[in-house]
Amino acid sequence: MTTARPALVPLPYRVVGRTEETPDTAEIVLEPVASALPPFGPGQFAMVYAFGVGDIPLSLSAIDGQRLTHTVRAVGAVSQALHGLRLGESVGVRGPLGAGWELPTDAGRDLLIVAGGLGLAPLRPLVREVLAAPQRFGRLNVLIGARSPGDLVCVNDIDAWREARARVQVTVDRPDGAWQGDVGVVTALLDRADFDPDNATAFVCGPEVMIRATARELAHRGLDPDRIRISLERTMHCGTGHCGHCQLGPLLLCLDGPVVTWSRSEPLLSVREL
């Protein structure tokens, strides 16, 4: 079977929705000006171009037909430009790119979704897909960690998931005076997660130090490393495997990732960088 080549020319998309998530983070909803890109899957990403500034890789935080939703945190020149977009303004988009989350095909498997900070955004389409087909899966645990209550994203979704069948737990590093939930690292929530390690698949996204700690703890608790899927972030310039900036050992994360199994990535992440 021939694999489709990633798109090299961006298509114009227009901003049709914008929501402030936190003081430095916004959700941007895009729809095609003319032709639309092929369908995206949960965990895949796009190269989004701010005209006159540059482009960066952004995962999809929601997928709704031809509409694409990205959650953008203003940290650099391009992300600041995208964060500052207003309704009606246009961007260029290439994609879909990379390997997605790949839900298990065997019925009844427990799912464990662990997110740190902005890592919840790329996992949101996965949670929505699972909740849309509850008969396919077993228990659904969603564990979320954030720096502070004010840094939480997808807050409305969290409430909706709790009203559905998901078991959602949230912890923060730095609570404010109104916070009544858990305090500490997200791995501490694993003690209360309801899953069978012999019949579970885990999906982990967040800062790399959090990913390492979570994946190692899950493997220690008996999850097969082949069933622990993580999303890795490296500098990406082309998204097509040509520039090599996103190389991790033998992997080019724009093509072989960003989602990879822990069994494949753990030996590579253990190599000390010079």
Secondary structure, DSSP 8 states (H G I E B T S, - for coil): --------S-EEEEEEEEEEEETTEEEEEEEESSS------TT-EEEEEETTTEEEEEE-SEEETTEEEEEEE--SHHHHHHHT--TT-EEEEEEEESB------STTEEEEEEEEGGGHHHHHHHHHHHHH-GGGEEEEEEEEEESSGGG---HHHHHHHHHTT-EEEEEESS--TT--SEES-GGGGGGG----GGGEEEEEES-HHHHHHHHHHHHHTT--GGGEEEE-----SSSSSSS-TTEETTEEHHHH-BEEEHHHHHHHHTS---
